[in-house]
C-alpha cells in the first residue's frame, strides 16, 4: 500500500494543467452505452475510478481503445454489448457504477445493476433513480442486492426528485434521451458536470433544453449516434490547487481551469485575502492565485451548486487551520464528512466539532505527523496541511486520493513541493 511523504514549508510556484473532471468522465463513459456507434472522449483523467468504470463497461462487452501514447483519449464501442449487467464485484468499489442503469434500460430495455455499498462520507441513496425510472414506465424490483429493471421502451414523464441528486439527474437525463415523448426533470442538479454531459448527449443527437438549471426538458429520440467530446476541466482539482497555493503563500497559474465553475470558492479565497485573476486564452480558461502574508479565516456553508461545494470543504478547512482568526464550517450535504478533522488535529490544528459544524481556530504552525486518509477529499486536505506543516507528514491510505486526482504528487512536485510516493 502506498503512502505520501511530504516535507512541508515550501511555497508552491509555477504552472499546473488541470485534468478532465472525474465527475463528468464517469457519466460520459456510461453514455457510450446509449449508441451502437463509436464514442471518442478526450481529456480523460487517469484515475482509479475511471479504470473501474472501464472494467465495468468491458465486462458488459463494450470495446475500449486507450492508446498508450495518448492515455487521455478513449474510444468506446458499445455495438456488441453482451451482458446489460453491473455485478457487485465491480460496483462495490465505486458508487458511480449506478450510472449504467439509465443507459442500459433506455437502449436495451433491461438492466441488472448491483446496489452500491455504503460510503464513508455518508449515505447516498439511489431511491430517486428508481422512482424516476418507474415514473417513465420501468418495472423495477430489488432482489438479492440487485436492481432488476425492465421496460419495452421508456415513456416521457415529469419527474420531481425529493432531493437534488447529481447522479440521479444524470441517470434520468440519459434514460430520457431514448424515451418516447417528453421528459421533464424538476429539482435537477445544476453542476457543470451535468451540463457537460447534456452537451455531449446533444452532440449525439439528443434534444435537451434547460441543462445547467433546475428544470431540464428532454424530447426523446429513436436513436443516438457517435460523438467526439472533450471532457470539461475538473473544478474540484482546480479548487484544491488554489487552496494549496494559498496555504503555502505561493504564486500558481492553473491552465485549463474554469473560474466560472468555481465562483463560490474563489469568492471565499478572495475574502481570505488571496489575489486571484482569471481569463481565457486559446479556447481554454486559466486562473492565477497569489497571496502575501497570513490569510484570514473564512466561514462557509456547503450546499448544492452554485453554492460552496461539499467536495471543497475539507481542502478549505485545511487553509482555515493556519489562517488568522476563527471560522465556522457548516457541512449540509453529507452527515459524515468531517472525519478529516481528527487527522488535521494530529497535525496540530485547533478544531472543535458541534454536530455538523466545525469551529476552526487558526494556528500559526502545523507540525508534521503520520495521518490517515478517510475519503477522497479528506486525502487532499491532509496533503495541503502537510505542505505547510513543519517537518515530515506521512499520509496513509492514499488509494482514496488516486480515485480522484490525476498524478497529484507529480503536479505538486513540479510546483516546488517536497513530496514523494513510497511503499508503506
N, C-alpha and C positions, 0 to 999 in steps of 0.2 A: 504494500500500500504506500502511495506517495505522500509526501508532505512538502510544504514550502518552508524554507528558511529565509527569514528577512532580517537584515541588519539595518535598523532604522536611522533616521537623521539626515537623509539626503533629499534635497529638493528635486522635484520632477521638472525637467525642462526638455523641450523639443517638440516633435510632431508624432502623432499616432493616428493610424487609419482605423476607423470604426467598422466592425464586421456587420454582416447582414443580421437582421433581427431573428433571434430564436423563435419568438412568439408569432412571427409571420411565416417563418420557414416551415414549421410543423403543420399548420393547417394547409399551407400551399402544397406541401408534399402529398397530403391526403387528397387535395383537389385533383391530382392526376388520375384518381380513380373514376372521375366523372366523364372521362373521354377515352376512346379507343385509339386516339392519335397521340403522337409523342408530345410530352411537356418538357420544355427546357427551362431550367432555373439557373440564374446567375446570382453571384454574391451570396452563395450558401455558406453559412458559418460552419466551421469544423468543430462540432460539438458532439458530446456523447449522446445527447437527446436526439440529434439528427441521425446518428448512426443507429440508434434504437428504432426510430421510425422507418428507416430504410430497411432494416432487418424485418420489421413487421410487414412492409409492403412486398418485399421479396418473398416472404412466406406465403403471401396471397397469390403469387405468380406474376407480380409486376417486375418487368425487366428494368434494371438500373445500370446506367453507364456513368462512371465518375472518373474522368481521365486523371492519371497520376500526376501529370504535368499541370493540370488545372483542377485541383480538388474543390474549388469553389464554384464549379459548374457541374450541373447534373442533367441527365436526360432520363425521363421515366416513360415507360411504355406499358400501359395497363390494358392492352388489347387482348391479352390472354390470361386474365385473372381466373385462377382455378379454384380458389377457396375464399369466399367472402367472409372470412373469419379472423378475428383478432384474439389469439389464445392468451390465457393467463400468464404463461411463461414470459411473454414479451410485454404485455400490458402492465404487469405488476411493477415494472421498473420505471414506468413513465405514465402519468395520468393523461397526458395529451393523446394517448392512443385512442381515447374515446372519439376523437375527431374522425376516425374512419367510419363511424356508424352512419352518419348522414349520407355521405357519398356512396357507400355500398348499397344502402337501402334505395337511394334515388335511382341508381343506374341498373342494379341487378335485381331489385325487388326483394332482397333478403340480406340479412346481416346477422352474424353471431359475434358479439363482442363481450369480452370479459369485463365485469365490473372492475373499475380501478380500485386499487387498495387505498389504505389510509395515507395521509400526508403529514409530515412533521409540523407544518405551519398551520394546520387546521383542516377541518372537514370542507370538502368542495363537492357537494352532492351533484349527481347527474340527473336528478328528477326533472329539471327544467328541459333537458334534452329530450327525455322520454315523453313528457307531456306535450311538448311542441310537435314532435313527430306523430303522436297519437292524434293531435288536432288535424294533422294532414292526412289522416286515414290509415296510419300504420297500425297493425296488430302487434302488440309488444307484450312479452312476458319475461319474467326474470326467473330463471331456473338454474339451480346448482352453480350460482355465482356468475351466470352469463345473461346478457341481454339478448333475447331472441326476437328479431324484428322481421315482419313480412308486410309487403304491400305490392299489389299488382302494379299500381302506379300511384304515387303520392298526389294529393289534390291540394290546391292552394287553400290557405286558411289565414285568418287573423289570429296571431299569437301574441299574447301579453304575458311576458315572463314575470314571475313573482319577485325576482331579484335580477339585478344586472349581472349577466354572466358572459364573459368573453368567449370561452369555448362553446357555450350554449348558443350564443349568437352565430358563431362561425359554423357550427354543425347544422343549424336550421337554415342558415343562408345557403350553404352548399346544397342541402337537400332540396330547397325551394327552386333552385335553378332548373331542375328537370321535372318539377311537379306540373300538373295540369291546372292552368289558371293562375290567378294572382295570389301571392302570399304577402302578408304584412307582418313584420316583426316589430312589436312595440316594446318600449323599455330596452331597446337594443344597446349593446356596448358600443362606445364611440371611439375606442382605441385606434391609433394609427395602423396597427397590425390588422384590425378588422377591415379598415378602409383599403389597405393594400391587397388583402385577399379579394375584396369586391372588385378592385381594379383588374386583378388577374382574371377573375371569372368573366368580367365584361369583355376582356380581350379574347376570351374563349367562346364568346357568343352569347353570354348571359345578358338578361335585361334587368338591370338593378338601378334603383334610384334611392337617394337618401342615406347612403353609407357615409359614416362619419357623423351621423346624427342619431337621435334616439328612436327614429322611425325609419325602417328600411322596407321598401316595396320591391318585390321581385315578381316579374311576369315569367312564368315557366316557359321553357322552350323544349323542343323534341330531342335535341342533341347539342352537345358542345364539341368544339374542335380543339386541336392542339394549340400551343402558345409558347412564346419565348418571353420570359418575365424576369425582371431583376428585383430581388428582394430588398425591401426598404431597410435603411440602416437601423441598427439596434439602439434605441433611445436609452435603454437601461445601461448598456455598456458605456454609452457616451456619458450618461449621468454619473456612473461610477468613476470614470476617469476625471470628470470635472471635480468631484469630491476629493479624489486622491491628490489632484494638483493643488486644490485649495488648502487641504490639510497640511501639505508639505511646504506651502509658501512658494510653489513653483510657477512656471510660465509655460503653458502647454497649448499647442494648436491641435484641435481634433479635426481631421479631414473625413469627408463623407459622413457628416453628422448633421442632423436636422434640429435647429434651435426651435422651430415651430412645434415640434413634438415634445419639447422639454420646458415649456414656458413656466410651469409651476415650480420646477426645480431651479431654473435659472433665476426666477424672482427671489427665491429664498437664498440662493448663493449671493446675489447682489445685496440682499438685506443683511447678510452676514459680513459684507464688506469686500467681497471678491469683485474684480473688474472683469467684465465679460463683453466680448464683441462677437458678432455673428454675421454671416453673409452667405453668398453662394458664388461659385466660380466653376466654369467648365461643366455646368449641369449638376454639380453636387454641392452640398452645403458644407460650411465649416464653422467652428466655434473656437474662440481663443479665450483662455482664462488666465488671470494673474492675480496675485494677492500680495499686499505689503503689510507685514506685521501680523499680529494675532487677530483672528477673526472674532466676530461677536456671536454669541449663542443665539440661535433662532428656534422658536417654537413652530410646530406644524402639526397638521392633522391629515392622515391619509384618507383618500376617498377615490371613487371611480374617476376615470379620465373625463374631463381635462384637469381635474384636481391633482394634488400631490400623490404620486403613485406609491402604493404599498411596496412595490419592488425596489424603491429607493429609500425606504425608511431606515433600514439598518446602516446603509452607507452614510446617510446624512447624520445619523446618530453618532457614528464614529467621529465625524467632523465636530459635532457639538461637544464631544468628550474633551477636546483640547481647546475649545473656544472660551472667550471671556464672558462670564455670566452664567445664568441658569436658563434652561429651556425645558419645555414640556412637549413630549411626543405622544400623540394620541393615535393608536392603531385601531381602525374601524373595520378593516376588511377581513383579517384572519385572526382567530382567537388565540393562536399560539405563536404569533410572530414577534415575540420579544425574547426568544430563547438565547439570542446572542448576548443579551445583557450580562448574564453571569460570566461569559467568556471575556467580554470587554472589561468587566470588573477585575478579572485576573491580571489584566494589564495595567491596573491602577485607576480605571475610570470610576467616577463617583456617580452612581445611578441608583435611584430608588424606584420601585415599581408599585403602583397602586391600581390594581385592576388592569385595564388596557392602556394605562398612562405610565410613561416612563419620565421621571424628573431627572434631568441630567445637569449636574453642576460641573462646569468645565474646570479642568486642572491644567496646570502648565506643562506637565510632563507625564507621559505614559512610560511604563517600564516593560521591557521585553520578557516574555514568558511563553510556555507551551500552552496553546489553546486548541479547542476542538470545534470544527465547523458543524453546525446542526442542520443547515439547509443552504440552498444556493446563494441567496443574498446575504445571509449571515456570514458566509465564507468571505464575500467581498468586503464586508465591514471589518473583519479581522485582518484582512490584508492591508486595508487603509490604516487601521490602528497600528499595525506592525511597521508600516512605513515611517511613522512619526515617533515610535517608541525608542527609548534608549536601549541599546544592547540588541540581543537577538530574540526574535519571535519565531516560534515554530508553529505552523498551522497544520493540524492533522485533519484527516478525512476530507481531503481536497477533491475527492471524486464528485462531491457536490458542486465544486467550482467548475469542473470540467463539463458539467451538464449545460452551463450557460455562458461561459466565457471562452472565447477562441484564443488560446495561447496567451493568457493574460500575463504570465511571468515574462515571456519574451517581449511583449509590448512595454511592460514596466521597466524591464532592464534597458531597453533602447532609450527610455526617458531618463536613465541615470539611477534607477533603483538598484540596491544591492539585494538581489533575490534569486533563489535557485530552487529547483525541484530536486528532491533527493528521495531515496527509498527509506521508509520509516524503519 
